[in-house]
Amino acid sequence: MNWVDGQTLNDEHEMFATSTDGGDAWTTPVSVETDASDRGYYTATAISPDGQDVWLVYNAFTAPYQATTSTPRPLVGVVAHADVNGGTVGSFSEVHRSGSGDARGSSQNDLTGEFLGDYVYAAATNDFGAFVWNDVRTAADCPAIDAWRAALRTKDKKDDPPKPEPNNDCATNFGNSSIFGAAIADPTP
C-alpha cells in the first residue's frame, strides 16, 4: 500500500508499507520518493501478477508550498520500480522522471485556482508496468490570472484587477494540463 503523507507539513512524503497476512499486520511505513525535493501529491502502485515486481507512480511538487501566486509551482511525474524477493519488497529505483512544468499553468473552469486532477494510475504485467500521471510541462503560466487569483484572497476589493479572459489575456497554452503515460519494461526481468 502507498500513500502521500503530509503530517510533517510542507515536507510531504511518498509512503509505502506491505502486509503478508491480509492486512492484519503491516511493515513499518518507509518513505520511497526518489528525490529529496519531491513533495508527493497523487500516487498509485501496481504489483506484477507473479508478485516479483512493484511499480510506483506519483506526481510531486519539487519546491515547498508557495504562499504567493507570483512564484512557480514545479510539478513532475515519477515512476519507480522495486524487486520482490521472498515476499520482501526491495528498494525503489527511479526509472522515469517527467519534464517539469509550472502548475500555475493549469486551471479550474472558473479560473479561481489551479487544477490537477487525480489522474495517476499504475498497472503491471510480468514484463512491464504501465502508468499515467498529471503533466503540466506544456502549460504556460498567465501573470494576469496570477494577479487576479491573488486579489481574490485580499479583503480590499476596490483595486482588484478584472477577471482575465484567457483567450485574450494569456498565452494559448495556458490551461494546457495533460495526462502523460508510459509503458516501461521490467528493468530486472
C-alpha positions in Angstrom: 0.0 0.0 0.0 1.2 3.5 -0.6 0.0 7.0 0.1 1.1 10.6 0.3 1.7 11.6 3.9 1.5 15.3 4.8 1.7 15.1 8.6 5.1 16.9 8.5 3.5 19.9 6.8 5.3 21.2 3.6 7.6 18.2 3.6 5.2 15.6 2.2 6.4 12.0 1.6 5.5 9.1 -0.6 5.0 6.3 1.9 4.9 2.5 1.3 4.1 -0.5 3.6 3.3 -4.1 3.0 1.3 -6.9 4.6 1.7 -10.6 4.1 -1.4 -11.6 6.3 -4.3 -9.9 4.6 -3.8 -6.6 6.3 -3.8 -7.7 9.9 -0.2 -6.5 10.4 1.9 -4.1 8.3 5.6 -3.3 7.9 6.8 0.0 9.2 6.0 2.6 6.6 9.0 3.9 4.7 9.5 7.0 2.5 10.0 6.0 -1.1 10.2 9.2 -3.1 13.2 9.1 -5.4 14.4 12.7 -4.9 14.7 14.6 -1.6 13.0 17.6 -3.2 9.9 15.6 -4.2 6.7 16.5 -2.3 4.2 13.9 -3.2 0.7 14.9 -4.4 -1.0 11.9 -6.0 0.2 8.3 -6.1 -0.5 4.8 -7.3 1.1 1.3 -7.2 0.9 -1.9 -9.1 2.2 -5.4 -8.4 3.0 -7.8 -11.2 0.9 -10.9 -11.4 3.8 -13.2 -10.4 4.5 -10.9 -7.4 8.1 -10.2 -8.4 7.8 -6.5 -9.2 6.2 -3.5 -7.5 5.8 -0.3 -9.5 5.1 3.2 -8.2 3.9 6.3 -10.0 3.4 9.7 -8.4 3.1 13.4 -9.0 5.3 15.6 -6.9 5.9 19.3 -6.4 9.7 19.9 -6.3 9.6 23.1 -4.3 8.0 23.9 -1.0 4.4 25.3 -0.8 4.3 28.8 -2.3 2.3 31.4 -0.4 2.0 33.7 -3.4 0.8 33.2 -6.9 3.9 35.0 -8.2 6.3 32.1 -7.7 6.4 28.8 -9.8 5.0 25.5 -8.6 7.2 23.0 -10.3 5.5 19.6 -10.8 6.9 16.3 -12.1 5.6 12.7 -12.7 7.9 9.9 -11.4 7.9 6.2 -12.0 9.9 3.8 -9.7 10.4 0.1 -9.5 11.3 -2.4 -6.8 12.0 -6.1 -7.0 10.3 -8.5 -4.6 12.4 -11.4 -3.2 11.0 -13.9 -0.8 8.0 -11.7 -0.2 10.1 -8.7 0.8 9.9 -5.6 -1.3 13.3 -4.2 -2.1 14.3 -0.5 -2.5 12.6 1.6 -5.2 14.7 2.9 -8.0 13.6 5.7 -10.3 13.0 4.5 -13.9 11.4 7.7 -15.3 11.1 11.4 -14.3 9.0 13.6 -16.5 9.9 17.1 -17.6 9.0 19.7 -15.0 6.2 22.2 -15.6 4.6 25.0 -13.6 1.2 24.0 -12.0 0.1 27.7 -12.2 -0.5 27.0 -15.9 -3.4 24.7 -15.0 -6.8 26.0 -14.1 -10.3 25.1 -12.8 -13.0 26.1 -15.2 -13.9 29.1 -13.0 -10.3 30.2 -13.1 -10.1 30.7 -9.3 -7.5 28.0 -8.7 -5.1 25.6 -10.3 -6.4 22.2 -11.2 -4.5 18.9 -11.2 -6.9 16.0 -11.5 -6.3 12.8 -9.6 -5.3 11.0 -12.8 -2.4 8.9 -11.5 -2.7 5.2 -12.2 -0.5 2.1 -12.5 -0.9 -1.4 -13.9 1.6 -4.2 -14.2 2.2 -7.4 -16.1 5.1 -9.8 -15.5 7.1 -8.0 -18.2 6.3 -4.3 -17.9 4.4 -1.6 -16.0 2.1 1.0 -17.5 1.4 4.4 -15.9 -0.3 7.7 -16.3 0.2 11.0 -14.4 -0.8 14.7 -14.5 1.6 16.7 -16.5 2.0 20.5 -17.0 5.2 20.7 -18.9 3.4 22.3 -21.9 1.2 24.6 -19.8 2.0 28.3 -19.6 1.7 30.5 -16.6 -0.6 33.5 -17.0 0.5 36.5 -15.0 -2.9 38.2 -15.4 -4.6 35.1 -13.8 -1.9 35.0 -11.1 -2.7 38.6 -10.1 -6.4 38.0 -10.2 -6.2 34.9 -8.1 -4.0 36.7 -5.5 -6.6 39.5 -5.4 -9.3 37.1 -4.6 -7.6 36.4 -1.2 -7.5 40.0 -0.1 -10.2 41.9 1.8 -9.8 45.2 -0.1 -11.6 44.7 -3.4 -11.5 48.2 -4.8 -8.2 47.8 -6.5 -8.7 44.2 -7.7 -7.9 43.6 -11.4 -10.8 42.5 -13.5 -11.3 38.7 -14.2 -9.0 37.9 -17.1 -10.2 36.4 -20.3 -7.8 33.6 -21.0 -8.3 33.7 -24.8 -7.2 37.4 -24.8 -5.0 37.8 -21.7 -3.0 34.6 -21.6 -0.7 32.5 -23.8 -2.5 30.0 -25.9 -1.2 27.1 -23.8 -2.5 28.4 -20.5 -4.6 25.7 -19.0 -2.8 23.0 -21.0 -2.6 20.4 -18.3 -2.3 16.9 -19.7 -2.2 13.3 -18.8 1.0 11.7 -19.9 1.8 8.0 -19.8 4.5 5.4 -20.3 4.9 1.7 -20.6 8.3 0.6 -19.1 9.9 -2.8 -19.4 10.8 -4.6 -16.2 14.4 -3.4 -15.5 15.3 -6.7 -13.8 13.5 -9.5 -15.8 
